[in-house]
Amino acid sequence: MSSKNRSMPSLNSDEAAEDFVATADLTRYDLSGFKPMRFEIEPKAAALNMRLPASLLETDVAQTR
């Protein structure tokens, strides 16, 4: 019998997940259903915020159709 027989509990908040990870022995849980996930953590070099008149925006949308 495998020692990884427990299913993951339902965690309804970040705090509950943090408490679970801090106190649980994760080697006793079946994590085979988990999928790798990538996070974009690189800081952005610049931000752009544009305000356009509605007429210009509508003209641009009409031209792309």
N, CA, C and O atoms as a Maestro MAE file, in Angstrom:
{
 s_m_m2io_version
 :::
 2.0.0
}

f_m_ct {
 s_m_title
 :::
 protein
 m_atom[260] {
  # First column is atom index #
  i_m_mmod_type
  r_m_x_coord
  r_m_y_coord
  r_m_z_coord
  i_m_residue_number
  s_m_chain_name
  s_m_pdb_residue_name
  s_m_pdb_atom_name
  i_m_atomic_number
  :::
  1 25 0.843 -1.200 0.000 1 A "MET " " N  " 7
  2 3 0.000 0.000 0.000 1 A "MET " " CA " 6
  3 2 0.876 1.247 0.000 1 A "MET " " C  " 6
  4 15 1.848 1.325 0.751 1 A "MET " " O  " 8
  5 25 0.542 2.201 -0.822 2 A "SER " " N  " 7
  6 3 1.313 3.434 -0.942 2 A "SER " " CA " 6
  7 2 1.068 4.332 0.253 2 A "SER " " C  " 6
  8 15 -0.037 4.376 0.794 2 A "SER " " O  " 8
  9 25 2.111 5.051 0.664 3 A "SER " " N  " 7
  10 3 1.944 5.990 1.770 3 A "SER " " CA " 6
  11 2 1.288 7.283 1.308 3 A "SER " " C  " 6
  12 15 0.920 8.124 2.128 3 A "SER " " O  " 8
  13 25 1.140 7.444 -0.019 4 A "LYS " " N  " 7
  14 3 0.510 8.653 -0.559 4 A "LYS " " CA " 6
  15 2 -0.956 8.372 -0.833 4 A "LYS " " C  " 6
  16 15 -1.373 8.338 -1.991 4 A "LYS " " O  " 8
  17 25 -1.732 8.172 0.199 5 A "ASN " " N  " 7
  18 3 -3.124 7.800 0.008 5 A "ASN " " CA " 6
  19 2 -4.109 8.897 0.389 5 A "ASN " " C  " 6
  20 15 -5.314 8.725 0.201 5 A "ASN " " O  " 8
  21 25 -3.647 9.980 0.901 6 A "ARG " " N  " 7
  22 3 -4.560 11.054 1.298 6 A "ARG " " CA " 6
  23 2 -4.830 11.981 0.123 6 A "ARG " " C  " 6
  24 15 -3.931 12.286 -0.661 6 A "ARG " " O  " 8
  25 25 -6.072 12.423 0.009 7 A "SER " " N  " 7
  26 3 -6.382 13.425 -1.010 7 A "SER " " CA " 6
  27 2 -6.225 14.803 -0.388 7 A "SER " " C  " 6
  28 15 -6.306 14.968 0.829 7 A "SER " " O  " 8
  29 25 -6.002 15.774 -1.236 8 A "MET " " N  " 7
  30 3 -5.797 17.144 -0.758 8 A "MET " " CA " 6
  31 2 -7.096 17.709 -0.209 8 A "MET " " C  " 6
  32 15 -8.157 17.509 -0.800 8 A "MET " " O  " 8
  33 25 -7.025 18.410 0.908 9 A "PRO " " N  " 7
  34 3 -8.234 19.054 1.434 9 A "PRO " " CA " 6
  35 2 -8.602 20.277 0.605 9 A "PRO " " C  " 6
  36 15 -7.771 20.820 -0.123 9 A "PRO " " O  " 8
  37 25 -9.827 20.695 0.718 10 A "SER " " N  " 7
  38 3 -10.276 21.904 0.033 10 A "SER " " CA " 6
  39 2 -9.819 23.108 0.853 10 A "SER " " C  " 6
  40 15 -10.137 23.219 2.037 10 A "SER " " O  " 8
  41 25 -9.076 24.000 0.221 11 A "LEU " " N  " 7
  42 3 -8.546 25.183 0.900 11 A "LEU " " CA " 6
  43 2 -9.197 26.407 0.284 11 A "LEU " " C  " 6
  44 15 -9.004 26.689 -0.898 11 A "LEU " " O  " 8
  45 25 -9.953 27.123 1.067 12 A "ASN " " N  " 7
  46 3 -10.788 28.212 0.553 12 A "ASN " " CA " 6
  47 2 -10.154 29.591 0.613 12 A "ASN " " C  " 6
  48 15 -10.775 30.572 0.203 12 A "ASN " " O  " 8
  49 25 -8.939 29.683 1.113 13 A "SER " " N  " 7
  50 3 -8.295 30.993 1.176 13 A "SER " " CA " 6
  51 2 -6.783 30.815 1.128 13 A "SER " " C  " 6
  52 15 -6.270 29.722 1.367 13 A "SER " " O  " 8
  53 25 -6.082 31.885 0.820 14 A "ASP " " N  " 7
  54 3 -4.622 31.854 0.820 14 A "ASP " " CA " 6
  55 2 -4.107 31.530 2.220 14 A "ASP " " C  " 6
  56 15 -3.138 30.785 2.371 14 A "ASP " " O  " 8
  57 25 -4.745 32.082 3.230 15 A "GLU " " N  " 7
  58 3 -4.327 31.846 4.611 15 A "GLU " " CA " 6
  59 2 -4.461 30.363 4.968 15 A "GLU " " C  " 6
  60 15 -3.573 29.796 5.603 15 A "GLU " " O  " 8
  61 25 -5.566 29.736 4.561 16 A "ALA " " N  " 7
  62 3 -5.762 28.318 4.833 16 A "ALA " " CA " 6
  63 2 -4.699 27.487 4.118 16 A "ALA " " C  " 6
  64 15 -4.185 26.521 4.682 16 A "ALA " " O  " 8
  65 25 -4.366 27.857 2.884 17 A "ALA " " N  " 7
  66 3 -3.334 27.138 2.129 17 A "ALA " " CA " 6
  67 2 -1.975 27.308 2.793 17 A "ALA " " C  " 6
  68 15 -1.221 26.341 2.901 17 A "ALA " " O  " 8
  69 25 -1.648 28.508 3.238 18 A "GLU " " N  " 7
  70 3 -0.375 28.753 3.908 18 A "GLU " " CA " 6
  71 2 -0.274 27.944 5.192 18 A "GLU " " C  " 6
  72 15 0.769 27.354 5.473 18 A "GLU " " O  " 8
  73 25 -1.355 27.910 5.978 19 A "ASP " " N  " 7
  74 3 -1.363 27.130 7.217 19 A "ASP " " CA " 6
  75 2 -1.197 25.645 6.930 19 A "ASP " " C  " 6
  76 15 -0.459 24.956 7.635 19 A "ASP " " O  " 8
  77 25 -1.872 25.151 5.908 20 A "PHE " " N  " 7
  78 3 -1.788 23.740 5.553 20 A "PHE " " CA " 6
  79 2 -0.364 23.369 5.148 20 A "PHE " " C  " 6
  80 15 0.178 22.373 5.628 20 A "PHE " " O  " 8
  81 25 0.244 24.164 4.268 21 A "VAL " " N  " 7
  82 3 1.592 23.859 3.787 21 A "VAL " " CA " 6
  83 2 2.606 23.952 4.932 21 A "VAL " " C  " 6
  84 15 3.569 23.186 4.974 21 A "VAL " " O  " 8
  85 25 2.392 24.872 5.840 22 A "ALA " " N  " 7
  86 3 3.325 25.047 6.952 22 A "ALA " " CA " 6
  87 2 3.266 23.889 7.947 22 A "ALA " " C  " 6
  88 15 4.258 23.600 8.616 22 A "ALA " " O  " 8
  89 25 2.114 23.226 8.051 23 A "THR " " N  " 7
  90 3 1.961 22.212 9.091 23 A "THR " " CA " 6
  91 2 1.839 20.783 8.566 23 A "THR " " C  " 6
  92 15 2.061 19.842 9.328 23 A "THR " " O  " 8
  93 25 1.499 20.588 7.304 24 A "ALA " " N  " 7
  94 3 1.249 19.247 6.776 24 A "ALA " " CA " 6
  95 2 2.525 18.589 6.261 24 A "ALA " " C  " 6
  96 15 3.453 19.270 5.826 24 A "ALA " " O  " 8
  97 25 2.560 17.274 6.314 25 A "ASP " " N  " 7
  98 3 3.626 16.499 5.692 25 A "ASP " " CA " 6
  99 2 3.156 16.168 4.279 25 A "ASP " " C  " 6
  100 15 2.388 15.225 4.084 25 A "ASP " " O  " 8
  101 25 3.610 16.934 3.299 26 A "LEU " " N  " 7
  102 3 3.118 16.800 1.932 26 A "LEU " " CA " 6
  103 2 3.521 15.483 1.285 26 A "LEU " " C  " 6
  104 15 2.954 15.114 0.256 26 A "LEU " " O  " 8
  105 25 4.478 14.767 1.851 27 A "THR " " N  " 7
  106 3 4.851 13.466 1.293 27 A "THR " " CA " 6
  107 2 3.752 12.430 1.508 27 A "THR " " C  " 6
  108 15 3.780 11.368 0.886 27 A "THR " " O  " 8
  109 25 2.806 12.714 2.360 28 A "ARG " " N  " 7
  110 3 1.709 11.776 2.626 28 A "ARG " " CA " 6
  111 2 0.501 11.998 1.707 28 A "ARG " " C  " 6
  112 15 -0.495 11.282 1.811 28 A "ARG " " O  " 8
  113 25 0.587 12.970 0.825 29 A "TYR " " N  " 7
  114 3 -0.537 13.302 -0.054 29 A "TYR " " CA " 6
  115 2 -0.227 12.918 -1.486 29 A "TYR " " C  " 6
  116 15 0.924 12.963 -1.922 29 A "TYR " " O  " 8
  117 25 -1.256 12.544 -2.205 30 A "ASP " " N  " 7
  118 3 -1.130 12.205 -3.624 30 A "ASP " " CA " 6
  119 2 -1.184 13.496 -4.432 30 A "ASP " " C  " 6
  120 15 -2.248 14.099 -4.573 30 A "ASP " " O  " 8
  121 25 -0.057 13.914 -4.952 31 A "LEU " " N  " 7
  122 3 0.035 15.156 -5.723 31 A "LEU " " CA " 6
  123 2 0.105 14.882 -7.223 31 A "LEU " " C  " 6
  124 15 0.437 15.777 -8.001 31 A "LEU " " O  " 8
  125 25 -0.204 13.649 -7.635 32 A "SER " " N  " 7
  126 3 -0.070 13.277 -9.042 32 A "SER " " CA " 6
  127 2 -1.045 14.026 -9.948 32 A "SER " " C  " 6
  128 15 -0.787 14.142 -11.146 32 A "SER " " O  " 8
  129 25 -2.143 14.532 -9.421 33 A "GLY " " N  " 7
  130 3 -3.108 15.274 -10.227 33 A "GLY " " CA " 6
  131 2 -2.730 16.735 -10.434 33 A "GLY " " C  " 6
  132 15 -3.383 17.439 -11.205 33 A "GLY " " O  " 8
  133 25 -1.704 17.190 -9.768 34 A "PHE " " N  " 7
  134 3 -1.285 18.577 -9.901 34 A "PHE " " CA " 6
  135 2 -0.576 18.787 -11.229 34 A "PHE " " C  " 6
  136 15 0.092 17.885 -11.733 34 A "PHE " " O  " 8
  137 25 -0.723 19.971 -11.788 35 A "LYS " " N  " 7
  138 3 -0.076 20.323 -13.047 35 A "LYS " " CA " 6
  139 2 0.887 21.486 -12.802 35 A "LYS " " C  " 6
  140 15 0.596 22.375 -12.002 35 A "LYS " " O  " 8
  141 25 2.033 21.481 -13.490 36 A "PRO " " N  " 7
  142 3 2.968 22.603 -13.340 36 A "PRO " " CA " 6
  143 2 2.305 23.915 -13.783 36 A "PRO " " C  " 6
  144 15 1.485 23.936 -14.701 36 A "PRO " " O  " 8
  145 25 2.675 24.983 -13.117 37 A "MET " " N  " 7
  146 3 2.099 26.282 -13.440 37 A "MET " " CA " 6
  147 2 3.221 27.308 -13.468 37 A "MET " " C  " 6
  148 15 4.083 27.329 -12.590 37 A "MET " " O  " 8
  149 25 3.199 28.152 -14.482 38 A "ARG " " N  " 7
  150 3 4.208 29.200 -14.591 38 A "ARG " " CA " 6
  151 2 3.614 30.520 -14.122 38 A "ARG " " C  " 6
  152 15 2.445 30.820 -14.367 38 A "ARG " " O  " 8
  153 25 4.438 31.293 -13.450 39 A "PHE " " N  " 7
  154 3 4.056 32.623 -13.011 39 A "PHE " " CA " 6
  155 2 5.001 33.621 -13.641 39 A "PHE " " C  " 6
  156 15 6.210 33.396 -13.703 39 A "PHE " " O  " 8
  157 25 4.452 34.708 -14.101 40 A "GLU " " N  " 7
  158 3 5.279 35.765 -14.670 40 A "GLU " " CA " 6
  159 2 5.657 36.697 -13.527 40 A "GLU " " C  " 6
  160 15 4.829 37.462 -13.031 40 A "GLU " " O  " 8
  161 25 6.907 36.622 -13.120 41 A "ILE " " N  " 7
  162 3 7.330 37.408 -11.959 41 A "ILE " " CA " 6
  163 2 8.370 38.462 -12.305 41 A "ILE " " C  " 6
  164 15 8.833 39.198 -11.433 41 A "ILE " " O  " 8
  165 25 8.735 38.533 -13.577 42 A "GLU " " N  " 7
  166 3 9.720 39.523 -13.986 42 A "GLU " " CA " 6
  167 2 9.104 40.920 -13.912 42 A "GLU " " C  " 6
  168 15 8.006 41.134 -14.425 42 A "GLU " " O  " 8
  169 25 9.788 41.862 -13.289 43 A "PRO " " N  " 7
  170 3 9.240 43.218 -13.230 43 A "PRO " " CA " 6
  171 2 9.168 43.843 -14.622 43 A "PRO " " C  " 6
  172 15 10.018 43.588 -15.475 43 A "PRO " " O  " 8
  173 25 8.180 44.632 -14.830 44 A "LYS " " N  " 7
  174 3 7.989 45.306 -16.118 44 A "LYS " " CA " 6
  175 2 8.859 46.546 -16.186 44 A "LYS " " C  " 6
  176 15 9.049 47.247 -15.192 44 A "LYS " " O  " 8
  177 25 9.383 46.804 -17.372 45 A "ALA " " N  " 7
  178 3 10.269 47.952 -17.565 45 A "ALA " " CA " 6
  179 2 9.486 49.244 -17.758 45 A "ALA " " C  " 6
  180 15 9.989 50.326 -17.455 45 A "ALA " " O  " 8
  181 25 8.247 49.139 -18.265 46 A "ALA " " N  " 7
  182 3 7.479 50.350 -18.535 46 A "ALA " " CA " 6
  183 2 5.992 50.025 -18.525 46 A "ALA " " C  " 6
  184 15 5.584 48.871 -18.659 46 A "ALA " " O  " 8
  185 25 5.207 51.062 -18.365 47 A "ALA " " N  " 7
  186 3 3.754 50.929 -18.424 47 A "ALA " " CA " 6
  187 2 3.227 51.965 -19.406 47 A "ALA " " C  " 6
  188 15 3.822 53.025 -19.593 47 A "ALA " " O  " 8
  189 25 2.113 51.643 -20.021 48 A "LEU " " N  " 7
  190 3 1.530 52.543 -21.005 48 A "LEU " " CA " 6
  191 2 0.048 52.699 -20.706 48 A "LEU " " C  " 6
  192 15 -0.675 51.716 -20.546 48 A "LEU " " O  " 8
  193 25 -0.385 53.926 -20.636 49 A "ASN " " N  " 7
  194 3 -1.786 54.218 -20.395 49 A "ASN " " CA " 6
  195 2 -2.202 55.271 -21.422 49 A "ASN " " C  " 6
  196 15 -1.673 56.383 -21.428 49 A "ASN " " O  " 8
  197 25 -3.154 54.915 -22.290 50 A "MET " " N  " 7
  198 3 -3.566 55.851 -23.333 50 A "MET " " CA " 6
  199 2 -5.038 56.177 -23.191 50 A "MET " " C  " 6
  200 15 -5.861 55.309 -22.899 50 A "MET " " O  " 8
  201 25 -5.348 57.418 -23.400 51 A "ARG " " N  " 7
  202 3 -6.742 57.866 -23.433 51 A "ARG " " CA " 6
  203 2 -7.017 58.375 -24.830 51 A "ARG " " C  " 6
  204 15 -6.336 59.276 -25.320 51 A "ARG " " O  " 8
  205 25 -8.020 57.792 -25.473 52 A "LEU " " N  " 7
  206 3 -8.364 58.163 -26.841 52 A "LEU " " CA " 6
  207 2 -9.794 58.651 -26.897 52 A "LEU " " C  " 6
  208 15 -10.646 58.185 -26.140 52 A "LEU " " O  " 8
  209 25 -10.066 59.597 -27.798 53 A "PRO " " N  " 7
  210 3 -11.462 59.991 -28.001 53 A "PRO " " CA " 6
  211 2 -12.209 58.816 -28.635 53 A "PRO " " C  " 6
  212 15 -11.632 58.065 -29.421 53 A "PRO " " O  " 8
  213 25 -13.466 58.660 -28.302 54 A "ALA " " N  " 7
  214 3 -14.279 57.552 -28.800 54 A "ALA " " CA " 6
  215 2 -14.296 57.514 -30.324 54 A "ALA " " C  " 6
  216 15 -14.279 56.432 -30.911 54 A "ALA " " O  " 8
  217 25 -14.329 58.687 -30.980 55 A "SER " " N  " 7
  218 3 -14.374 58.710 -32.444 55 A "SER " " CA " 6
  219 2 -13.114 58.082 -33.050 55 A "SER " " C  " 6
  220 15 -13.205 57.386 -34.061 55 A "SER " " O  " 8
  221 25 -11.969 58.311 -32.464 56 A "LEU " " N  " 7
  222 3 -10.733 57.721 -32.959 56 A "LEU " " CA " 6
  223 2 -10.730 56.211 -32.729 56 A "LEU " " C  " 6
  224 15 -10.309 55.453 -33.603 56 A "LEU " " O  " 8
  225 25 -11.181 55.782 -31.594 57 A "LEU " " N  " 7
  226 3 -11.246 54.368 -31.289 57 A "LEU " " CA " 6
  227 2 -12.213 53.652 -32.228 57 A "LEU " " C  " 6
  228 15 -11.904 52.572 -32.732 57 A "LEU " " O  " 8
  229 25 -13.361 54.239 -32.462 58 A "GLU " " N  " 7
  230 3 -14.359 53.634 -33.360 58 A "GLU " " CA " 6
  231 2 -13.821 53.561 -34.787 58 A "GLU " " C  " 6
  232 15 -14.078 52.580 -35.484 58 A "GLU " " O  " 8
  233 25 -13.091 54.560 -35.231 59 A "THR " " N  " 7
  234 3 -12.518 54.555 -36.571 59 A "THR " " CA " 6
  235 2 -11.505 53.435 -36.694 59 A "THR " " C  " 6
  236 15 -11.481 52.735 -37.706 59 A "THR " " O  " 8
  237 25 -10.671 53.251 -35.686 60 A "ASP " " N  " 7
  238 3 -9.653 52.212 -35.709 60 A "ASP " " CA " 6
  239 2 -10.303 50.829 -35.726 60 A "ASP " " C  " 6
  240 15 -9.857 49.962 -36.477 60 A "ASP " " O  " 8
  241 25 -11.320 50.603 -34.942 61 A "VAL " " N  " 7
  242 3 -12.007 49.318 -34.904 61 A "VAL " " CA " 6
  243 2 -12.675 49.038 -36.241 61 A "VAL " " C  " 6
  244 15 -12.633 47.906 -36.724 61 A "VAL " " O  " 8
  245 25 -13.284 50.036 -36.842 62 A "ALA " " N  " 7
  246 3 -13.971 49.852 -38.127 62 A "ALA " " CA " 6
  247 2 -12.972 49.493 -39.224 62 A "ALA " " C  " 6
  248 15 -13.307 48.721 -40.123 62 A "ALA " " O  " 8
  249 25 -11.778 50.024 -39.175 63 A "GLN " " N  " 7
  250 3 -10.766 49.759 -40.211 63 A "GLN " " CA " 6
  251 2 -10.187 48.363 -40.109 63 A "GLN " " C  " 6
  252 15 -9.728 47.816 -41.112 63 A "GLN " " O  " 8
  253 25 -10.195 47.769 -38.920 64 A "THR " " N  " 7
  254 3 -9.590 46.442 -38.739 64 A "THR " " CA " 6
  255 2 -10.559 45.315 -39.098 64 A "THR " " C  " 6
  256 15 -10.143 44.159 -39.178 64 A "THR " " O  " 8
  257 25 -11.815 45.618 -39.313 65 A "ARG " " N  " 7
  258 3 -12.797 44.567 -39.642 65 A "ARG " " CA " 6
  259 2 -12.810 44.235 -41.086 65 A "ARG " " C  " 6
  260 15 -13.578 43.375 -41.515 65 A "ARG " " O  " 8
  :::
 }
 m_bond[259] {
  # First column is bond index #
  i_m_from
  i_m_to
  i_m_order
  :::
  1 1 2 1
  2 2 3 1
  3 3 4 2
  4 3 5 1
  5 5 6 1
  6 6 7 1
  7 7 8 2
  8 7 9 1
  9 9 10 1
  10 10 11 1
  11 11 12 2
  12 11 13 1
  13 13 14 1
  14 14 15 1
  15 15 16 2
  16 15 17 1
  17 17 18 1
  18 18 19 1
  19 19 20 2
  20 19 21 1
  21 21 22 1
  22 22 23 1
  23 23 24 2
  24 23 25 1
  25 25 26 1
  26 26 27 1
  27 27 28 2
  28 27 29 1
  29 29 30 1
  30 30 31 1
  31 31 32 2
  32 31 33 1
  33 33 34 1
  34 34 35 1
  35 35 36 2
  36 35 37 1
  37 37 38 1
  38 38 39 1
  39 39 40 2
  40 39 41 1
  41 41 42 1
  42 42 43 1
  43 43 44 2
  44 43 45 1
  45 45 46 1
  46 46 47 1
  47 47 48 2
  48 47 49 1
  49 49 50 1
  50 50 51 1
  51 51 52 2
  52 51 53 1
  53 53 54 1
  54 54 55 1
  55 55 56 2
  56 55 57 1
  57 57 58 1
  58 58 59 1
  59 59 60 2
  60 59 61 1
  61 61 62 1
  62 62 63 1
  63 63 64 2
  64 63 65 1
  65 65 66 1
  66 66 67 1
  67 67 68 2
  68 67 69 1
  69 69 70 1
  70 70 71 1
  71 71 72 2
  72 71 73 1
  73 73 74 1
  74 74 75 1
  75 75 76 2
  76 75 77 1
  77 77 78 1
  78 78 79 1
  79 79 80 2
  80 79 81 1
  81 81 82 1
  82 82 83 1
  83 83 84 2
  84 83 85 1
  85 85 86 1
  86 86 87 1
  87 87 88 2
  88 87 89 1
  89 89 90 1
  90 90 91 1
  91 91 92 2
  92 91 93 1
  93 93 94 1
  94 94 95 1
  95 95 96 2
  96 95 97 1
  97 97 98 1
  98 98 99 1
  99 99 100 2
  100 99 101 1
  101 101 102 1
  102 102 103 1
  103 103 104 2
  104 103 105 1
  105 105 106 1
  106 106 107 1
  107 107 108 2
  108 107 109 1
  109 109 110 1
  110 110 111 1
  111 111 112 2
  112 111 113 1
  113 113 114 1
  114 114 115 1
  115 115 116 2
  116 115 117 1
  117 117 118 1
  118 118 119 1
  119 119 120 2
  120 119 121 1
  121 121 122 1
  122 122 123 1
  123 123 124 2
  124 123 125 1
  125 125 126 1
  126 126 127 1
  127 127 128 2
  128 127 129 1
  129 129 130 1
  130 130 131 1
  131 131 132 2
  132 131 133 1
  133 133 134 1
  134 134 135 1
  135 135 136 2
  136 135 137 1
  137 137 138 1
  138 138 139 1
  139 139 140 2
  140 139 141 1
  141 141 142 1
  142 142 143 1
  143 143 144 2
  144 143 145 1
  145 145 146 1
  146 146 147 1
  147 147 148 2
  148 147 149 1
  149 149 150 1
  150 150 151 1
  151 151 152 2
  152 151 153 1
  153 153 154 1
  154 154 155 1
  155 155 156 2
  156 155 157 1
  157 157 158 1
  158 158 159 1
  159 159 160 2
  160 159 161 1
  161 161 162 1
  162 162 163 1
  163 163 164 2
  164 163 165 1
  165 165 166 1
  166 166 167 1
  167 167 168 2
  168 167 169 1
  169 169 170 1
  170 170 171 1
  171 171 172 2
  172 171 173 1
  173 173 174 1
  174 174 175 1
  175 175 176 2
  176 175 177 1
  177 177 178 1
  178 178 179 1
  179 179 180 2
  180 179 181 1
  181 181 182 1
  182 182 183 1
  183 183 184 2
  184 183 185 1
  185 185 186 1
  186 186 187 1
  187 187 188 2
  188 187 189 1
  189 189 190 1
  190 190 191 1
  191 191 192 2
  192 191 193 1
  193 193 194 1
  194 194 195 1
  195 195 196 2
  196 195 197 1
  197 197 198 1
  198 198 199 1
  199 199 200 2
  200 199 201 1
  201 201 202 1
  202 202 203 1
  203 203 204 2
  204 203 205 1
  205 205 206 1
  206 206 207 1
  207 207 208 2
  208 207 209 1
  209 209 210 1
  210 210 211 1
  211 211 212 2
  212 211 213 1
  213 213 214 1
  214 214 215 1
  215 215 216 2
  216 215 217 1
  217 217 218 1
  218 218 219 1
  219 219 220 2
  220 219 221 1
  221 221 222 1
  222 222 223 1
  223 223 224 2
  224 223 225 1
  225 225 226 1
  226 226 227 1
  227 227 228 2
  228 227 229 1
  229 229 230 1
  230 230 231 1
  231 231 232 2
  232 231 233 1
  233 233 234 1
  234 234 235 1
  235 235 236 2
  236 235 237 1
  237 237 238 1
  238 238 239 1
  239 239 240 2
  240 239 241 1
  241 241 242 1
  242 242 243 1
  243 243 244 2
  244 243 245 1
  245 245 246 1
  246 246 247 1
  247 247 248 2
  248 247 249 1
  249 249 250 1
  250 250 251 1
  251 251 252 2
  252 251 253 1
  253 253 254 1
  254 254 255 1
  255 255 256 2
  256 255 257 1
  257 257 258 1
  258 258 259 1
  259 259 260 2
  :::
 }
}
